[in-house]
Amino acid sequence: MTAGFSVFYPMADLDETTKAALVRKGNDFYNQGKMIDAHRCYLTAGYKSGIEKIGDHYFYEERQPLIALRYYFIVKSERTNKKVDEIFERMIFAFRKMLRSDDESTDKTGEPR
């Protein structure tokens, strides 16, 4: 299972002690680089900041914005919406650049040079 496809459903029936223990365990996994395990702990505890932190890891450290999008979509906050906008702007920039290079490689009739 790919962790990024999970939907955010806070686990309201968990007591605060259990949630805190899950967040601590998630932090341990995160620090060990075990993002899937951290994701599971954070999601179960309803810890949106942890989910966002994993998204940031993929966006800024791993340079994998499409994976980061999955995590940002789970959180859906004003802050993550700005990050989603930034990823989309970068994608649009890349597509435009690709289209321009295609235009330069063909003549006006559409034939390759």
SULJO-V52231 format. One record per residue. N is the residue number from 0. RES is the residue in one small letter. SS is DSSP state (hx for helix, st for strand, lp for the rest). PHI is phi as a letter, one per 40 degrees, with the letter a starting at -180 (none if undefined). OMEGA is omega as a letter, one per 40 degrees, with the letter a starting at -180 (999 if undefined). Layout:
N/RES/SS/PHI/OMEGA ; N/RES/SS/PHI/OMEGA
This chain:
0/m/lp/none/i ; 1/t/lp/c/a ; 2/a/hx/c/a ; 3/g/hx/c/a ; 4/f/hx/c/i ; 5/s/lp/c/i ; 6/v/lp/b/a ; 7/f/lp/c/i ; 8/y/lp/b/a ; 9/p/lp/c/a ; 10/m/lp/c/a ; 11/a/lp/c/a ; 12/d/lp/c/i ; 13/l/lp/c/i ; 14/d/lp/c/a ; 15/e/hx/c/i ; 16/t/hx/c/i ; 17/t/hx/c/i ; 18/k/hx/c/i ; 19/a/hx/c/i ; 20/a/hx/c/i ; 21/l/hx/c/i ; 22/v/hx/c/i ; 23/r/hx/c/i ; 24/k/hx/c/i ; 25/g/hx/c/i ; 26/n/hx/c/i ; 27/d/hx/c/i ; 28/f/hx/c/i ; 29/y/hx/d/a ; 30/n/hx/c/i ; 31/q/lp/c/a ; 32/g/lp/g/i ; 33/k/lp/c/a ; 34/m/hx/c/a ; 35/i/hx/c/i ; 36/d/hx/c/i ; 37/a/hx/c/i ; 38/h/hx/d/a ; 39/r/hx/c/i ; 40/c/hx/c/a ; 41/y/hx/c/a ; 42/l/hx/c/i ; 43/t/hx/c/a ; 44/a/hx/c/a ; 45/g/lp/g/a ; 46/y/lp/c/a ; 47/k/hx/c/i ; 48/s/hx/c/i ; 49/g/hx/c/i ; 50/i/hx/c/i ; 51/e/hx/c/i ; 52/k/hx/c/i ; 53/i/hx/c/i ; 54/g/hx/d/i ; 55/d/hx/c/i ; 56/h/hx/d/a ; 57/y/hx/c/a ; 58/f/hx/c/a ; 59/y/hx/c/a ; 60/e/hx/c/a ; 61/e/lp/c/a ; 62/r/lp/f/i ; 63/q/lp/b/a ; 64/p/hx/c/a ; 65/l/hx/c/i ; 66/i/hx/c/i ; 67/a/hx/d/i ; 68/l/hx/d/a ; 69/r/hx/d/a ; 70/y/hx/c/i ; 71/y/hx/c/i ; 72/f/hx/c/i ; 73/i/hx/c/a ; 74/v/hx/c/i ; 75/k/lp/f/i ; 76/s/lp/b/i ; 77/e/hx/d/a ; 78/r/hx/c/i ; 79/t/hx/c/i ; 80/n/hx/c/i ; 81/k/hx/c/i ; 82/k/hx/c/i ; 83/v/hx/c/i ; 84/d/hx/d/i ; 85/e/hx/c/i ; 86/i/hx/c/i ; 87/f/hx/c/i ; 88/e/hx/c/i ; 89/r/hx/c/i ; 90/m/hx/c/i ; 91/i/hx/c/i ; 92/f/hx/d/a ; 93/a/hx/c/i ; 94/f/hx/c/i ; 95/r/hx/c/i ; 96/k/hx/c/i ; 97/m/hx/c/a ; 98/l/hx/c/i ; 99/r/hx/c/a ; 100/s/hx/c/i ; 101/d/hx/c/i ; 102/d/hx/c/a ; 103/e/hx/c/a ; 104/s/lp/c/i ; 105/t/st/b/i ; 106/d/lp/c/a ; 107/k/lp/c/i ; 108/t/lp/c/a ; 109/g/lp/g/i ; 110/e/lp/c/i ; 111/p/st/c/i ; 112/r/lp/c/999
